[in-house]
């Protein structure tokens, strides 16, 4: 089962993802996954450079959902030389398995492990009143650790963007872009061609496996008076649904897998991994401020690269404002506090930070014994066929987008989402079939966790600098639940869940029973199950969703807090575009990944519109058209007898990779380290 190439540099193993304990089964499973070439794609990874060139046409900062998309698209243009700078490493093979969806949360090699500042109203039950914010520190960003759910915003969301002064961002404007990058496998059977596309880089379909409970939840929704919908991205954006996902052939499809790996032989693309950007420098041409260079640190050495055309800033809603502030771009008061000289005044940098907020409640399913969902039979079915429980996220693929009693009376702007969690094949001690989760409690039932989510939070926070040291984490203030309406929507969501669990199908097949908790002093202060009790509980065990956005919001010059214009260019600076969730003017009503990819696709369109490279000759004197995947691929030699493609691309030649030993013809003896995979109770969508 050897893939025929060096692959032991691909990040941490699954062997410590079961609560910090090392289990032989998980170690063996990780080995199988690494050597299953159609899962790990070990031989299809981009080979990072050890040092950059002096100058690039475009520098993309951040290799996440937006950055990987932008770099992959820009690289396809002949003659455009692109550097992608990513703070993390490549995707661990284990993260490619859908059921390992939360296995790398809290892992320092994959996750920034951010925490908010102490909250005044929310997160009261957590240490120091801080909520955890898992953020992807890896090539592919949060698309490597999210739940793979393909959910766009609603038509009303994008129309609201346009109504806020952002011409060209209405639903009518963005729908063709969504359709363009999709490769939807269920048009005609599940979804309609009017709203979906084929042939794009982002494969979209339902997971290959659904627990029986997933369909029973849809039945329960109908019995409780709710609507069931096959496609929340189609004609009607509301209802209960088994969502489509971004997977291909049963394997996670991150933005890096979709956009970067296909360009691995394209000499236009250089990738620096484990590299932290510290500053963007500007120059002046008369009164115009123009992007000049980008500074970053790799292996404790500082590098500076010249930017000929533009910087694409796509480091995410936390790190993008951090990088602008480190560069002296932002509000003077914030910069003065840490001793950074202001070079460009933009009061909105780091402000207007929005995030969905949730609360978790768990039911015992008293008619279902708690057997382990992962075993050798399940593992072999996945490795061989890409089917079974490991090919999905269990109950996390079920969702609902509905109207609370506080929603817009028109019914066209749902304000409440519900997520589910359970039946996840992510951990096992022995691999024994039908092993009990807790042998000492053989009658312990399975559980189902549900979480209502406020989709239109009125509370807003901010992100700023703790210090001028670019390696320090930024200061993050969520301000969760500071507006009472946000709590009220969550309480209404709890009532929807209670009604759902009280339906005939749930009582007959599962006999659900709510696990009662005290939530600090809440049970003493308020009558159990009263609205006041749940409001107290929500403030105590606040669930932070991982949809941070709007911290560099798009808007016209007339909006003093706007940071980028409707072509994603930073106001007042020529050559910096933002292509991540931070540029959203209003947080979308759902998962953010699909919208970020759409924004990056549009951002590249804007770049092409500006620079207008209709036919560009390469250094061999050939011209190539700019369309689809028609890019020049040079030195693409066939694999040798070991299945290795030897590609002469300068510093990216295999022999220069740190894991390659040209003298022995094999891989240097790097040991696989053991890493902790702490989840901190955070669910992934």
TAFEN-V255483 format. One record per pair of residues at least 4 apart in sequence whose ideal C-beta (glycine too) atoms are under 6 Angstrom apart, sorted by the first residue. I is the first residue (numbers start at 0). J is the second residue. If there is no record, write none. Layout:
BEGIN
I	J
I	J
END
This chain:
BEGIN
0	34
1	34
2	36
2	41
2	42
3	641
3	642
3	643
4	41
4	42
4	643
5	658
5	659
5	666
6	33
6	41
7	669
8	658
9	89
9	92
10	88
10	91
11	91
11	106
11	108
11	674
12	29
12	671
13	25
13	29
13	93
14	21
14	25
14	26
14	29
15	21
15	673
15	674
15	675
15	676
16	102
16	676
17	22
17	426
19	675
22	428
24	427
24	429
24	430
28	378
29	93
31	382
32	38
32	92
32	93
33	39
33	92
35	382
38	95
38	250
39	92
43	260
44	89
45	259
45	263
45	270
46	651
46	656
47	270
47	272
48	269
48	271
48	650
48	651
49	650
51	82
51	271
51	302
51	304
54	305
55	80
55	82
55	304
56	79
56	80
56	307
56	308
57	73
57	81
57	308
57	309
58	82
58	293
58	306
58	310
59	66
59	69
59	70
59	83
59	311
60	84
60	276
60	312
60	314
61	66
61	313
61	314
62	66
62	67
62	83
62	85
62	138
63	135
63	140
63	141
63	315
64	140
64	142
64	254
64	592
64	595
64	596
65	313
65	578
65	579
65	595
65	599
66	313
67	254
67	255
67	258
67	259
68	254
68	258
68	596
68	599
69	311
69	578
69	599
69	603
70	81
70	83
71	258
71	259
71	262
72	603
73	79
73	81
73	603
74	81
74	262
74	265
74	267
74	268
75	630
76	612
76	625
77	615
77	617
77	623
77	631
78	615
78	617
79	267
80	267
81	267
81	268
82	269
83	270
84	271
84	274
84	276
84	295
85	138
85	272
86	136
86	275
87	136
87	137
88	272
88	273
89	138
90	94
90	137
90	139
90	143
93	99
94	103
94	143
95	250
95	251
96	389
97	251
97	390
97	391
97	392
98	389
98	423
98	424
98	425
99	425
100	146
100	392
100	683
101	678
101	683
102	425
102	676
103	109
103	144
103	676
104	110
104	133
104	678
104	681
105	110
105	677
105	679
106	110
106	674
106	676
109	137
110	133
110	136
111	134
111	136
113	132
113	134
114	129
114	131
115	129
115	130
115	475
115	477
116	476
117	127
117	128
117	129
118	122
118	128
118	479
120	480
120	481
120	538
121	479
121	480
121	538
121	541
122	128
122	130
122	541
123	128
123	538
123	539
124	519
124	539
124	540
125	129
130	543
131	679
131	681
133	545
133	681
135	140
135	141
135	143
135	144
137	143
138	255
139	143
139	253
139	254
139	255
141	145
142	253
142	254
142	592
143	253
145	592
145	683
145	684
146	392
146	395
146	683
146	684
147	244
147	245
147	246
147	251
148	242
148	590
148	684
149	203
149	243
149	244
149	245
149	593
150	231
150	589
150	590
151	232
151	593
152	156
152	587
152	588
152	589
152	594
153	236
153	588
154	170
155	411
155	412
156	587
156	588
157	168
157	169
157	170
157	173
158	169
158	170
159	585
160	165
160	168
160	584
161	165
161	168
161	169
163	584
164	554
164	555
165	553
165	565
165	584
166	565
167	172
167	565
168	172
170	174
173	597
176	597
176	600
176	601
177	597
178	196
179	196
179	199
180	199
180	200
180	201
180	600
181	195
181	196
181	199
181	201
181	203
182	197
182	198
182	199
182	202
183	195
183	197
183	203
184	204
185	189
185	190
185	204
186	190
186	192
186	195
189	229
190	195
190	230
190	233
191	233
194	233
200	257
200	258
201	257
202	247
202	252
203	243
204	243
205	243
206	244
206	390
206	391
206	396
207	249
207	386
207	390
208	387
208	388
208	390
208	391
209	213
210	422
213	241
213	397
215	504
216	397
217	227
217	239
218	504
219	499
219	502
219	504
219	505
220	225
220	227
220	239
221	227
222	502
222	503
223	498
223	499
223	502
225	239
226	238
227	238
227	239
228	235
228	238
228	240
231	236
231	240
231	400
237	400
237	401
237	413
239	399
241	396
241	397
242	396
242	398
245	252
246	251
246	252
247	252
248	385
249	385
249	390
252	256
252	257
254	258
255	259
256	260
262	268
264	632
264	635
264	646
265	630
266	633
266	648
271	297
274	295
274	297
275	296
276	295
276	322
277	294
277	296
277	469
278	294
278	325
278	326
279	293
279	310
279	326
280	291
280	292
281	288
281	291
282	289
282	291
283	288
284	289
287	573
288	572
289	573
289	574
290	306
290	310
290	574
290	575
292	303
292	305
293	304
294	303
295	302
296	301
306	310
309	574
310	575
311	576
311	578
312	319
312	575
312	577
313	578
313	579
314	318
314	319
314	322
315	319
315	579
316	547
316	548
316	550
316	580
316	581
317	462
319	551
319	579
319	581
320	348
320	349
320	462
320	550
320	551
321	473
323	328
323	329
323	348
324	329
324	464
325	469
327	339
327	340
327	341
327	342
328	343
328	345
329	333
329	345
329	348
330	346
331	335
331	341
333	463
334	339
334	341
337	464
337	466
337	467
338	467
339	467
345	562
346	559
347	560
347	561
347	562
348	562
349	461
349	462
349	463
349	550
350	461
350	560
351	459
351	549
351	552
351	560
352	460
352	461
352	462
352	550
353	459
353	548
353	549
353	586
354	544
354	546
354	547
355	452
355	544
355	546
356	453
356	456
356	479
357	450
357	452
357	542
357	544
358	489
358	537
358	542
359	448
359	450
359	542
360	449
361	446
361	448
361	514
362	447
362	500
362	511
362	513
363	444
363	446
363	512
364	444
364	445
364	447
364	509
364	511
365	444
365	510
365	512
366	509
366	510
367	444
367	445
369	436
369	443
369	444
369	445
370	433
371	427
371	434
371	436
372	388
372	422
372	424
373	377
373	424
373	427
374	430
374	432
375	430
376	432
377	387
377	388
377	389
377	424
379	383
380	384
380	386
380	387
381	387
381	389
381	390
385	390
386	390
388	424
389	424
391	396
392	396
393	422
393	423
394	419
394	420
394	421
394	422
395	420
397	419
398	418
399	417
400	413
400	416
401	413
401	415
402	406
402	410
402	413
403	414
403	415
403	488
403	491
404	491
405	488
406	414
407	412
414	454
414	455
414	488
415	488
415	492
416	452
416	454
417	451
418	450
419	449
420	448
420	682
421	446
421	447
421	448
435	441
437	443
449	496
450	542
451	489
451	492
453	485
453	488
453	489
454	588
456	485
457	482
457	484
457	485
458	478
458	479
458	481
458	482
458	485
460	476
460	477
460	478
461	476
462	473
462	475
462	550
463	474
464	473
465	471
465	474
466	471
479	541
480	485
480	486
480	538
486	534
486	537
489	537
490	530
490	533
493	533
500	505
500	511
503	507
505	509
505	511
517	522
518	536
518	539
519	539
520	524
521	532
521	535
521	536
522	527
525	529
525	531
525	532
525	535
527	532
546	591
548	580
548	583
548	586
549	583
549	586
550	581
551	562
551	577
551	581
551	582
552	561
552	584
553	563
553	582
553	584
554	558
554	561
554	584
563	567
563	569
563	577
563	582
564	568
566	605
567	576
567	577
567	582
567	602
568	576
569	575
576	602
577	582
578	598
578	599
578	602
579	595
580	591
580	595
587	594
590	684
591	595
614	622
616	620
616	622
617	621
617	631
623	631
624	629
634	646
634	647
636	645
638	642
638	643
638	644
639	643
650	655
653	659
654	659
654	661
658	666
658	667
660	667
END
